[in-house]
């Protein structure tokens, strides 16, 4: 018995059902402003972690924690917002 693997036809509509994310690209970084020190910087994003994300990341300048909220749109554009993760922080 001989098995031959036939590559899928690129026009096959079943491929879109198997891979619904499309052929586009997603934002891999975002420009943000620290809610504590006001410094502007660029942070890396991970589109592979899902269309809606929330995690804590420290400011690259003042080292205070932010809560990062990321929402990817259907076109791969990321809407990124930051909140102060430690509202009880006193100087």
Z-matrix of the N, CA and C atoms (Angstrom, degrees):
N
C 1 1.441
C 2 1.529 1 108.00
N 3 1.315 2 117.91 1 132.37
C 4 1.458 3 123.34 2 -179.68
C 5 1.528 4 108.35 3 -118.99
N 6 1.339 5 114.90 4 131.43
C 7 1.459 6 120.69 5 177.74
C 8 1.519 7 108.73 6 -109.30
N 9 1.306 8 115.72 7 133.02
C 10 1.457 9 121.47 8 178.03
C 11 1.522 10 107.41 9 -123.05
N 12 1.319 11 115.92 10 126.49
C 13 1.457 12 119.85 11 178.30
C 14 1.523 13 109.12 12 -89.19
N 15 1.315 14 115.52 13 123.18
C 16 1.460 15 121.67 14 179.92
C 17 1.527 16 107.78 15 -99.35
N 18 1.330 17 117.95 16 125.26
C 19 1.464 18 119.46 17 179.62
C 20 1.526 19 110.54 18 -64.78
N 21 1.346 20 116.72 19 147.70
C 22 1.465 21 119.43 20 -179.18
C 23 1.523 22 111.67 21 -67.67
N 24 1.314 23 115.27 22 150.34
C 25 1.460 24 122.36 23 175.94
C 26 1.533 25 107.93 24 -76.60
N 27 1.326 26 118.25 25 127.29
C 28 1.462 27 121.71 26 -177.50
C 29 1.524 28 112.95 27 -62.11
N 30 1.322 29 118.05 28 -21.86
C 31 1.459 30 121.83 29 179.96
C 32 1.524 31 112.49 30 -90.47
N 33 1.314 32 117.67 31 2.78
C 34 1.461 33 122.59 32 -178.23
C 35 1.534 34 109.74 33 -69.61
N 36 1.343 35 119.19 34 118.70
C 37 1.468 36 121.31 35 -178.97
C 38 1.527 37 112.72 36 -64.39
N 39 1.312 38 117.72 37 -20.14
C 40 1.462 39 120.67 38 178.16
C 41 1.530 40 111.34 39 -64.87
N 42 1.321 41 117.71 40 -27.41
C 43 1.460 42 120.03 41 178.71
C 44 1.524 43 111.17 42 -63.37
N 45 1.329 44 117.77 43 -38.74
C 46 1.457 45 120.74 44 177.99
C 47 1.518 46 111.19 45 -65.08
N 48 1.318 47 117.48 46 -34.54
C 49 1.458 48 120.95 47 177.77
C 50 1.526 49 110.29 48 -67.89
N 51 1.330 50 117.04 49 -36.88
C 52 1.460 51 120.93 50 179.80
C 53 1.523 52 112.14 51 -73.82
N 54 1.327 53 117.54 52 -31.76
C 55 1.452 54 122.80 53 -177.29
C 56 1.528 55 109.55 54 -128.33
N 57 1.347 56 118.11 55 77.16
C 58 1.461 57 121.15 56 -173.31
C 59 1.522 58 114.97 57 -73.16
N 60 1.317 59 119.95 58 -5.33
C 61 1.456 60 121.13 59 -177.29
C 62 1.517 61 113.20 60 -75.03
N 63 1.299 62 118.28 61 -14.78
C 64 1.454 63 120.87 62 177.10
C 65 1.509 64 112.58 63 86.37
N 66 1.330 65 114.19 64 -174.95
C 67 1.455 66 120.57 65 -175.92
C 68 1.523 67 112.55 66 -101.64
N 69 1.326 68 117.94 67 1.08
C 70 1.451 69 121.02 68 -175.71
C 71 1.515 70 112.60 69 -76.10
N 72 1.314 71 114.11 70 -179.46
C 73 1.451 72 120.47 71 177.55
C 74 1.518 73 109.00 72 -113.11
N 75 1.313 74 116.06 73 158.46
C 76 1.456 75 121.63 74 179.68
C 77 1.524 76 108.94 75 -116.45
N 78 1.326 77 115.48 76 151.78
C 79 1.464 78 120.50 77 178.15
C 80 1.526 79 110.17 78 -58.39
N 81 1.320 80 115.18 79 135.04
C 82 1.461 81 121.41 80 -179.42
C 83 1.533 82 112.16 81 -109.21
N 84 1.324 83 117.10 82 -6.79
C 85 1.457 84 120.61 83 177.69
C 86 1.523 85 108.96 84 -153.62
N 87 1.336 86 114.99 85 164.98
C 88 1.463 87 120.02 86 -178.94
C 89 1.522 88 109.32 87 -148.35
N 90 1.313 89 116.11 88 144.73
C 91 1.460 90 122.03 89 173.46
C 92 1.526 91 107.58 90 -87.51
N 93 1.337 92 116.61 91 127.67
C 94 1.462 93 121.76 92 -177.62
C 95 1.525 94 109.34 93 -134.57
N 96 1.333 95 115.46 94 164.71
C 97 1.460 96 122.12 95 176.06
C 98 1.520 97 108.34 96 -122.83
N 99 1.326 98 116.74 97 127.70
C 100 1.462 99 121.44 98 -179.20
C 101 1.524 100 110.03 99 -62.12
N 102 1.356 101 117.79 100 130.14
C 103 1.461 102 120.17 101 179.17
C 104 1.536 103 112.91 102 -71.60
N 105 1.325 104 118.01 103 -11.69
C 106 1.466 105 121.83 104 178.98
C 107 1.524 106 112.09 105 -95.28
N 108 1.339 107 117.03 106 -61.89
C 109 1.471 108 120.67 107 -172.36
C 110 1.528 109 113.40 108 -96.01
N 111 1.339 110 118.04 109 -10.66
C 112 1.457 111 121.50 110 177.75
C 113 1.517 112 114.88 111 78.20
N 114 1.328 113 117.28 112 5.20
C 115 1.465 114 121.09 113 -179.35
C 116 1.531 115 110.06 114 -73.94
N 117 1.338 116 116.05 115 135.61
C 118 1.462 117 120.90 116 176.00
C 119 1.521 118 109.20 117 -89.52
N 120 1.332 119 116.56 118 139.94
C 121 1.464 120 121.68 119 179.80
C 122 1.517 121 109.85 120 -156.59
N 123 1.300 122 116.13 121 171.94
C 124 1.459 123 122.56 122 177.74
C 125 1.526 124 108.38 123 -110.58
N 126 1.337 125 115.88 124 134.72
C 127 1.458 126 120.07 125 176.65
C 128 1.525 127 109.05 126 -118.14
N 129 1.316 128 115.67 127 152.05
C 130 1.464 129 121.72 128 177.79
C 131 1.524 130 109.39 129 -82.26
N 132 1.325 131 115.75 130 143.54
C 133 1.461 132 122.27 131 176.69
C 134 1.520 133 109.09 132 -116.13
N 135 1.334 134 115.71 133 155.93
C 136 1.463 135 121.32 134 179.44
C 137 1.525 136 109.25 135 -122.67
N 138 1.345 137 118.15 136 91.02
C 139 1.462 138 120.38 137 -178.77
C 140 1.522 139 113.02 138 -60.33
N 141 1.320 140 117.68 139 -23.83
C 142 1.457 141 121.22 140 -179.09
C 143 1.514 142 113.92 141 -71.04
N 144 1.328 143 117.63 142 -8.13
C 145 1.465 144 120.76 143 -179.48
C 146 1.526 145 112.89 144 -89.19
N 147 1.312 146 117.56 145 5.96
C 148 1.460 147 120.39 146 174.72
C 149 1.513 148 113.27 147 113.91
N 150 1.343 149 116.08 148 165.18
C 151 1.462 150 121.03 149 -176.38
C 152 1.529 151 113.74 150 -73.13
N 153 1.327 152 117.85 151 -22.95
C 154 1.464 153 122.13 152 177.50
C 155 1.525 154 107.74 153 -129.60
N 156 1.327 155 114.90 154 126.12
C 157 1.459 156 120.08 155 -176.47
C 158 1.526 157 110.23 156 -135.28
N 159 1.320 158 115.42 157 150.64
C 160 1.457 159 122.14 158 172.94
C 161 1.523 160 106.82 159 -146.35
N 162 1.321 161 116.07 160 126.52
C 163 1.463 162 120.13 161 -179.81
C 164 1.520 163 109.41 162 -155.89
N 165 1.333 164 116.69 163 167.29
C 166 1.461 165 122.50 164 179.64
C 167 1.521 166 108.82 165 -103.61
N 168 1.330 167 115.11 166 133.48
C 169 1.466 168 121.97 167 177.50
C 170 1.525 169 107.58 168 -138.97
N 171 1.327 170 117.18 169 144.27
C 172 1.462 171 121.47 170 179.65
C 173 1.522 172 111.21 171 -88.22
N 174 1.336 173 115.47 172 145.85
C 175 1.460 174 121.54 173 175.40
C 176 1.522 175 109.05 174 -62.02
N 177 1.320 176 116.08 175 138.35
C 178 1.464 177 121.70 176 179.71
C 179 1.528 178 111.91 177 -72.67
N 180 1.332 179 117.55 178 -15.15
C 181 1.461 180 121.56 179 -177.24
C 182 1.530 181 111.45 180 -104.12
N 183 1.341 182 117.49 181 -57.66
C 184 1.468 183 120.60 182 -174.93
C 185 1.532 184 113.44 183 -98.34
N 186 1.316 185 117.52 184 -7.58
C 187 1.477 186 124.36 185 175.91
C 188 1.526 187 114.64 186 68.47
N 189 1.309 188 118.23 187 11.50
C 190 1.468 189 120.28 188 176.76
C 191 1.527 190 109.25 189 -81.30
N 192 1.336 191 117.13 190 150.83
C 193 1.473 192 120.11 191 -174.97
C 194 1.528 193 113.05 192 -82.48
N 195 1.322 194 115.10 193 140.58
C 196 1.467 195 122.71 194 172.94
C 197 1.515 196 108.52 195 -114.82
N 198 1.301 197 115.61 196 155.02
C 199 1.458 198 120.67 197 163.72
C 200 1.522 199 105.29 198 -100.10
N 201 1.332 200 115.70 199 119.91
C 202 1.462 201 122.23 200 -178.50
C 203 1.522 202 107.99 201 -98.29
N 204 1.322 203 116.71 202 127.81
C 205 1.465 204 122.73 203 176.56
C 206 1.527 205 107.16 204 -113.99
N 207 1.327 206 116.77 205 124.26
C 208 1.464 207 121.98 206 -179.49
C 209 1.520 208 108.38 207 -124.65
N 210 1.320 209 116.46 208 131.16
C 211 1.468 210 122.07 209 175.21
C 212 1.526 211 107.46 210 -131.73
N 213 1.332 212 115.87 211 119.40
C 214 1.465 213 120.96 212 178.50
C 215 1.518 214 109.79 213 -91.53
N 216 1.329 215 116.09 214 133.07
C 217 1.453 216 121.89 215 174.72
C 218 1.515 217 110.34 216 -84.98
N 219 1.335 218 117.48 217 172.49
C 220 1.465 219 121.27 218 -179.56
C 221 1.526 220 113.40 219 -61.19
N 222 1.339 221 116.44 220 -23.30
C 223 1.466 222 120.21 221 179.95
C 224 1.526 223 112.60 222 -88.69
N 225 1.341 224 117.60 223 1.34
C 226 1.457 225 121.63 224 179.23
C 227 1.517 226 114.33 225 89.63
N 228 1.340 227 116.59 226 -1.69
C 229 1.463 228 119.99 227 178.26
C 230 1.527 229 109.64 228 -75.29
N 231 1.322 230 116.03 229 135.78
C 232 1.461 231 121.27 230 -178.88
C 233 1.524 232 110.63 231 -98.92
N 234 1.331 233 116.20 232 132.11
C 235 1.456 234 122.85 233 171.29
C 236 1.528 235 105.24 234 -101.13
N 237 1.331 236 116.93 235 112.98
C 238 1.459 237 121.78 236 -174.54
C 239 1.520 238 109.29 237 -116.28
N 240 1.338 239 116.60 238 128.58
C 241 1.459 240 121.95 239 174.34
C 242 1.523 241 108.52 240 -129.03
N 243 1.330 242 115.24 241 151.54
C 244 1.460 243 121.79 242 178.50
C 245 1.513 244 109.49 243 -120.65
N 246 1.329 245 115.81 244 143.66
C 247 1.456 246 122.82 245 171.57
C 248 1.517 247 107.59 246 -127.00
N 249 1.314 248 116.83 247 148.99
C 250 1.457 249 120.37 248 173.98
C 251 1.527 250 107.66 249 -65.56
N 252 1.325 251 117.13 250 121.24
C 253 1.470 252 120.97 251 -176.50
C 254 1.513 253 111.59 252 -80.46
N 255 1.316 254 117.13 253 -20.50
C 256 1.454 255 121.23 254 -177.62
C 257 1.521 256 108.59 255 -124.13
N 258 1.334 257 116.50 256 81.36
C 259 1.462 258 120.45 257 -178.65
C 260 1.528 259 112.07 258 -67.96
N 261 1.334 260 117.66 259 -15.12
C 262 1.458 261 121.21 260 -179.56
C 263 1.524 262 112.24 261 -88.86
N 264 1.343 263 117.30 262 5.28
C 265 1.469 264 121.53 263 -177.50
C 266 1.528 265 109.16 264 -65.76
N 267 1.315 266 116.72 265 124.26
C 268 1.467 267 121.37 266 178.00
C 269 1.513 268 109.49 267 -115.94
N 270 1.344 269 116.97 268 139.94
C 271 1.475 270 120.85 269 178.02
C 272 1.508 271 110.21 270 -80.30
